[in-house]
Amino acid sequence: MENSYSRRGFIQGVSVAAAAAPSALGQRTSGRQIRVGVVGGGFGTSFHWHLHPNSRVTAVCDIRPDRLQLLSKTYRCGNQYRNFHEFLKHPELDAVAVFTPPPLHVWMDIEALKAGKHVISAVPAGMSLEELERLLETVQRTGLKYMMAETSYYRPEVMTSMEWARQGRFGAIFYSEAEYHHEGLLPLMYDDRGFPTWRHGFPPMHYPTHSTGIVIPITGERLVEVQAIGWGDNHEILQTNQYKNPFWNTTAFFKTSGGHCSRISVFWHVAAGGTERGAIYGDRMSYIMARPEGSPNTVVTIGKGGKTDLDANGYPEGEVRMEAFQQPNHWEKLPEPLRVRSGHGGSHTFITHEFISAIVEDRQPAVNVWEAIAYTAPGIVAHQSALRGGEPMKIKDYGKAPA
């Protein structure tokens, strides 16, 4: 599904490429088996439905024969489909995992929900506010589970920070930041025939969730207002892409629902190491996640006063302690078969477990449709702000999952 695509072809039915908070994740299992179908044999092969004690893969789908075979081999599943509509008719199918290009997510998610299937989808949740609203309406109307497979939410650093935030260890979190920097994507912007893929000129802020998926769950606040600045160099890709996007990189400065601030940057072309990281600054403690340049995960705390040392300029110096933090992997929250290394900082096994557990336990998954929209919509609005030269713009809050 990395290749160029035809939306019309999908609609006409031709072949297609085809929490609970983390601390609440547990090892509970039941005898129920969730029958999962996987669409998209690139990224879609990197999850662990075949290892979870409560799930098994019963059908796979991709338009490319090589990726269809890879899906079949990975999940030990012989039910192969190259037509998405026929795939949805498979008689043993409770849930669909959509790992196709972003422009197809909402359409395929909605078709699967209309067919009576629970859905987990790759990021982002949608390409426009209108798409996100259609997705929300469909989830509410069908009553089925939807989860966005946001990897940052289940990075060990983020899980630890969420626990610390609930315990009040940061004090007041008045500033947060997150970065998704990914130099070197140019070869992925064309397929093996030289045709543009979905990545060709893709707007940076239309892929915000690896960053928003860090700051929003930790702070517990929504992003409600934004000013953003983009940068591009008039490269031919920035002049010819279908998105009319002129930016390689965009930096956004957000106001949160709590009146605090958050900076998020998404860069496709930068002289820096690739990273998906963040930093949380509180008035009692801060957590600065490891940088690609070599600094470790670092916890910073301040004392309660009493230190009278002066700095080099003769000013009083606060009692600040900085210590490298040995980040646990949180594997105790997973069933034994899922305690294996996985992609995006070890998050894929947690995503697998959360989606299956939410269906078995009949509850909303952690990154449900309301959270998915809260992670995705700010980037869509930020891109509009950047196109308008940094104009301040409001971001609608679509609410939270019903209790």
QUIWOVEN-V542542 format. One record per residue. N is the residue number from 1. PHI is phi as a letter, one per 40 degrees, with the letter a starting at -180 (NA if undefined). PSI is psi in radians with two decimals (* if undefined). Layout:
n=N phi=PHI psi=PSI
n=N phi=PHI psi=PSI
This chain:
n=1 phi=NA psi=0.03
n=2 phi=c psi=-0.33
n=3 phi=c psi=2.98
n=4 phi=c psi=2.71
n=5 phi=b psi=2.90
n=6 phi=b psi=1.88
n=7 phi=c psi=-0.70
n=8 phi=c psi=-0.68
n=9 phi=c psi=-0.68
n=10 phi=c psi=-0.80
n=11 phi=c psi=-0.59
n=12 phi=c psi=-0.05
n=13 phi=g psi=0.28
n=14 phi=c psi=3.08
n=15 phi=d psi=2.49
n=16 phi=b psi=2.77
n=17 phi=c psi=1.55
n=18 phi=b psi=*
n=19 phi=NA psi=2.35
n=20 phi=d psi=2.53
n=21 phi=c psi=2.82
n=22 phi=d psi=-0.58
n=23 phi=c psi=-0.34
n=24 phi=c psi=-0.23
n=25 phi=c psi=2.38
n=26 phi=a psi=-2.97
n=27 phi=b psi=0.23
n=28 phi=c psi=2.38
n=29 phi=b psi=2.78
n=30 phi=b psi=-3.08
n=31 phi=c psi=-0.11
n=32 phi=c psi=2.41
n=33 phi=b psi=2.15
n=34 phi=c psi=2.14
n=35 phi=c psi=2.00
n=36 phi=b psi=2.39
n=37 phi=b psi=2.38
n=38 phi=b psi=2.26
n=39 phi=b psi=2.16
n=40 phi=h psi=1.76
n=41 phi=c psi=0.28
n=42 phi=c psi=-1.62
n=43 phi=c psi=-0.48
n=44 phi=c psi=-0.30
n=45 phi=c psi=-0.04
n=46 phi=c psi=0.19
n=47 phi=b psi=-3.07
n=48 phi=b psi=0.71
n=49 phi=c psi=-0.53
n=50 phi=c psi=-0.25
n=51 phi=c psi=-0.32
n=52 phi=c psi=2.36
n=53 phi=c psi=-0.26
n=54 phi=b psi=0.32
n=55 phi=a psi=2.78
n=56 phi=a psi=2.59
n=57 phi=c psi=2.17
n=58 phi=b psi=-0.20
n=59 phi=a psi=2.58
n=60 phi=b psi=2.70
n=61 phi=a psi=2.32
n=62 phi=a psi=2.58
n=63 phi=c psi=-0.50
n=64 phi=c psi=2.19
n=65 phi=d psi=-0.65
n=66 phi=c psi=-0.70
n=67 phi=c psi=-0.54
n=68 phi=c psi=-0.74
n=69 phi=c psi=-0.65
n=70 phi=c psi=-0.74
n=71 phi=d psi=-0.82
n=72 phi=c psi=-0.73
n=73 phi=c psi=-0.78
n=74 phi=c psi=-0.80
n=75 phi=b psi=0.12
n=76 phi=f psi=0.83
n=77 phi=b psi=2.18
n=78 phi=c psi=-0.08
n=79 phi=c psi=1.67
n=80 phi=b psi=2.41
n=81 phi=b psi=2.50
n=82 phi=b psi=0.02
n=83 phi=b psi=2.11
n=84 phi=c psi=-0.70
n=85 phi=c psi=-0.71
n=86 phi=c psi=-0.65
n=87 phi=d psi=-0.77
n=88 phi=c psi=-0.33
n=89 phi=c psi=0.00
n=90 phi=d psi=2.32
n=91 phi=c psi=-0.34
n=92 phi=b psi=1.44
n=93 phi=a psi=1.97
n=94 phi=c psi=-0.55
n=95 phi=a psi=2.65
n=96 phi=b psi=2.31
n=97 phi=b psi=1.97
n=98 phi=c psi=1.93
n=99 phi=b psi=1.12
n=100 phi=b psi=3.08
n=101 phi=d psi=2.55
n=102 phi=d psi=-0.68
n=103 phi=c psi=-0.24
n=104 phi=b psi=-0.16
n=105 phi=d psi=-0.98
n=106 phi=c psi=-0.76
n=107 phi=c psi=-0.83
n=108 phi=c psi=-0.67
n=109 phi=d psi=-0.83
n=110 phi=c psi=-0.72
n=111 phi=c psi=-0.71
n=112 phi=c psi=-0.73
n=113 phi=c psi=-0.74
n=114 phi=c psi=-0.49
n=115 phi=c psi=0.05
n=116 phi=g psi=0.36
n=117 phi=b psi=2.44
n=118 phi=c psi=2.69
n=119 phi=b psi=2.35
n=120 phi=b psi=2.34
n=121 phi=b psi=2.54
n=122 phi=c psi=2.87
n=123 phi=c psi=2.76
n=124 phi=c psi=2.97
n=125 phi=c psi=-0.52
n=126 phi=a psi=3.03
n=127 phi=b psi=-0.22
n=128 phi=a psi=2.86
n=129 phi=c psi=-0.60
n=130 phi=c psi=-0.74
n=131 phi=c psi=-0.76
n=132 phi=c psi=-0.68
n=133 phi=c psi=-0.65
n=134 phi=c psi=-0.70
n=135 phi=c psi=-0.81
n=136 phi=d psi=-0.79
n=137 phi=c psi=-0.70
n=138 phi=c psi=-0.72
n=139 phi=c psi=-0.77
n=140 phi=c psi=-0.70
n=141 phi=c psi=-0.70
n=142 phi=c psi=-0.45
n=143 phi=g psi=0.23
n=144 phi=c psi=2.90
n=145 phi=c psi=2.41
n=146 phi=b psi=2.36
n=147 phi=b psi=2.38
n=148 phi=c psi=2.30
n=149 phi=c psi=1.08
n=150 phi=c psi=2.07
n=151 phi=c psi=-0.60
n=152 phi=c psi=-0.58
n=153 phi=d psi=-0.58
n=154 phi=b psi=0.32
n=155 phi=c psi=2.46
n=156 phi=d psi=-0.66
n=157 phi=c psi=-0.65
n=158 phi=c psi=-0.70
n=159 phi=c psi=-0.75
n=160 phi=c psi=-0.78
n=161 phi=c psi=-0.63
n=162 phi=c psi=-0.72
n=163 phi=c psi=-0.78
n=164 phi=c psi=-0.69
n=165 phi=c psi=-0.73
n=166 phi=c psi=-0.54
n=167 phi=c psi=-0.13
n=168 phi=g psi=0.27
n=169 phi=c psi=-0.45
n=170 phi=c psi=-0.33
n=171 phi=g psi=-2.39
n=172 phi=c psi=2.10
n=173 phi=c psi=1.77
n=174 phi=c psi=-0.23
n=175 phi=a psi=2.44
n=176 phi=a psi=2.76
n=177 phi=a psi=2.70
n=178 phi=a psi=2.61
n=179 phi=b psi=2.36
n=180 phi=b psi=1.78
n=181 phi=b psi=2.24
n=182 phi=a psi=1.34
n=183 phi=c psi=2.64
n=184 phi=g psi=0.29
n=185 phi=c psi=-0.13
n=186 phi=d psi=-0.78
n=187 phi=c psi=-0.46
n=188 phi=c psi=-0.08
n=189 phi=c psi=-0.07
n=190 phi=b psi=2.55
n=191 phi=c psi=-3.06
n=192 phi=c psi=-0.13
n=193 phi=c psi=-0.07
n=194 phi=g psi=0.11
n=195 phi=c psi=2.58
n=196 phi=c psi=2.43
n=197 phi=c psi=-3.11
n=198 phi=c psi=-0.40
n=199 phi=c psi=-0.19
n=200 phi=c psi=1.75
n=201 phi=g psi=0.32
n=202 phi=d psi=2.26
n=203 phi=c psi=2.26
n=204 phi=d psi=-0.76
n=205 phi=c psi=-0.03
n=206 phi=c psi=0.00
n=207 phi=b psi=1.01
n=208 phi=c psi=-0.17
n=209 phi=c psi=-0.40
n=210 phi=c psi=-0.31
n=211 phi=b psi=-0.88
n=212 phi=c psi=-0.50
n=213 phi=c psi=-0.05
n=214 phi=c psi=-0.95
n=215 phi=c psi=-0.65
n=216 phi=c psi=-0.85
n=217 phi=c psi=-0.49
n=218 phi=c psi=-0.83
n=219 phi=c psi=-0.47
n=220 phi=g psi=0.24
n=221 phi=b psi=2.67
n=222 phi=c psi=2.75
n=223 phi=c psi=2.09
n=224 phi=b psi=-0.21
n=225 phi=a psi=2.60
n=226 phi=a psi=2.56
n=227 phi=b psi=2.30
n=228 phi=b psi=2.56
n=229 phi=b psi=2.27
n=230 phi=b psi=2.82
n=231 phi=b psi=2.38
n=232 phi=a psi=2.93
n=233 phi=b psi=0.38
n=234 phi=g psi=0.39
n=235 phi=d psi=2.66
n=236 phi=d psi=-0.58
n=237 phi=c psi=-0.64
n=238 phi=c psi=-0.17
n=239 phi=b psi=-0.25
n=240 phi=b psi=-0.03
n=241 phi=c psi=2.70
n=242 phi=c psi=-0.33
n=243 phi=c psi=-0.14
n=244 phi=f psi=0.68
n=245 phi=c psi=2.16
n=246 phi=c psi=0.12
n=247 phi=b psi=2.39
n=248 phi=c psi=-0.69
n=249 phi=b psi=2.54
n=250 phi=a psi=2.40
n=251 phi=b psi=2.30
n=252 phi=b psi=2.43
n=253 phi=b psi=2.02
n=254 phi=b psi=2.58
n=255 phi=c psi=2.40
n=256 phi=c psi=2.92
n=257 phi=c psi=-0.32
n=258 phi=c psi=0.10
n=259 phi=g psi=0.27
n=260 phi=b psi=-3.06
n=261 phi=b psi=2.66
n=262 phi=a psi=2.35
n=263 phi=b psi=2.30
n=264 phi=b psi=2.31
n=265 phi=b psi=2.41
n=266 phi=b psi=2.03
n=267 phi=b psi=2.26
n=268 phi=c psi=-0.27
n=269 phi=a psi=1.75
n=270 phi=a psi=2.48
n=271 phi=c psi=1.28
n=272 phi=a psi=2.80
n=273 phi=c psi=2.55
n=274 phi=c psi=2.45
n=275 phi=a psi=2.64
n=276 phi=b psi=1.71
n=277 phi=a psi=2.96
n=278 phi=a psi=3.13
n=279 phi=a psi=2.40
n=280 phi=b psi=2.10
n=281 phi=b psi=2.11
n=282 phi=b psi=3.01
n=283 phi=c psi=-0.07
n=284 phi=b psi=-0.57
n=285 phi=a psi=2.61
n=286 phi=b psi=2.67
n=287 phi=b psi=2.05
n=288 phi=b psi=1.93
n=289 phi=c psi=2.69
n=290 phi=d psi=2.46
n=291 phi=b psi=2.62
n=292 phi=c psi=-0.35
n=293 phi=c psi=-0.16
n=294 phi=h psi=-0.21
n=295 phi=c psi=2.52
n=296 phi=c psi=3.01
n=297 phi=d psi=2.25
n=298 phi=b psi=2.29
n=299 phi=b psi=2.28
n=300 phi=b psi=2.22
n=301 phi=b psi=2.80
n=302 phi=b psi=2.60
n=303 phi=c psi=-3.13
n=304 phi=c psi=0.26
n=305 phi=h psi=3.07
n=306 phi=h psi=-0.31
n=307 phi=c psi=2.29
n=308 phi=b psi=0.20
n=309 phi=c psi=2.65
n=310 phi=b psi=2.57
n=311 phi=c psi=-3.05
n=312 phi=c psi=-0.36
n=313 phi=c psi=0.10
n=314 phi=g psi=0.22
n=315 phi=c psi=2.60
n=316 phi=d psi=2.42
n=317 phi=b psi=2.21
n=318 phi=c psi=2.86
n=319 phi=c psi=1.61
n=320 phi=b psi=2.27
n=321 phi=b psi=2.27
n=322 phi=b psi=2.14
n=323 phi=b psi=2.37
n=324 phi=c psi=2.39
n=325 phi=b psi=2.22
n=326 phi=c psi=1.72
n=327 phi=c psi=2.11
n=328 phi=c psi=2.76
n=329 phi=c psi=-0.16
n=330 phi=g psi=0.37
n=331 phi=c psi=-0.35
n=332 phi=c psi=-0.28
n=333 phi=c psi=-0.06
n=334 phi=b psi=2.63
n=335 phi=c psi=2.65
n=336 phi=d psi=-0.78
n=337 phi=c psi=-0.35
n=338 phi=c psi=0.06
n=339 phi=c psi=1.18
n=340 phi=b psi=2.78
n=341 phi=c psi=2.45
n=342 phi=a psi=3.07
n=343 phi=c psi=2.91
n=344 phi=f psi=1.06
n=345 phi=g psi=0.42
n=346 phi=g psi=0.21
n=347 phi=c psi=-0.39
n=348 phi=c psi=-0.61
n=349 phi=c psi=-0.63
n=350 phi=c psi=-0.69
n=351 phi=c psi=-0.80
n=352 phi=d psi=-0.87
n=353 phi=c psi=-0.71
n=354 phi=c psi=-0.74
n=355 phi=c psi=-0.83
n=356 phi=c psi=-0.73
n=357 phi=c psi=-0.69
n=358 phi=c psi=-0.65
n=359 phi=c psi=-0.83
n=360 phi=c psi=-0.71
n=361 phi=c psi=-0.02
n=362 phi=f psi=1.03
n=363 phi=a psi=2.95
n=364 phi=c psi=2.38
n=365 phi=c psi=2.83
n=366 phi=d psi=-0.92
n=367 phi=c psi=1.21
n=368 phi=c psi=-3.04
n=369 phi=c psi=-0.60
n=370 phi=c psi=-0.72
n=371 phi=c psi=-0.69
n=372 phi=d psi=-0.72
n=373 phi=c psi=-0.70
n=374 phi=c psi=-0.48
n=375 phi=c psi=-0.52
n=376 phi=c psi=-0.78
n=377 phi=d psi=-0.71
n=378 phi=d psi=-0.60
n=379 phi=c psi=-0.68
n=380 phi=c psi=-0.78
n=381 phi=c psi=-0.66
n=382 phi=c psi=-0.69
n=383 phi=c psi=-0.71
n=384 phi=c psi=-0.68
n=385 phi=c psi=-0.76
n=386 phi=c psi=-0.70
n=387 phi=c psi=-0.43
n=388 phi=c psi=0.36
n=389 phi=g psi=0.44
n=390 phi=g psi=0.36
n=391 phi=c psi=2.29
n=392 phi=c psi=2.36
n=393 phi=b psi=2.49
n=394 phi=c psi=2.63
n=395 phi=b psi=2.16
n=396 phi=c psi=2.42
n=397 phi=c psi=2.03
n=398 phi=c psi=0.14
n=399 phi=g psi=-2.95
n=400 phi=b psi=2.89
n=401 phi=d psi=2.47
n=402 phi=d psi=2.50
n=403 phi=c psi=*
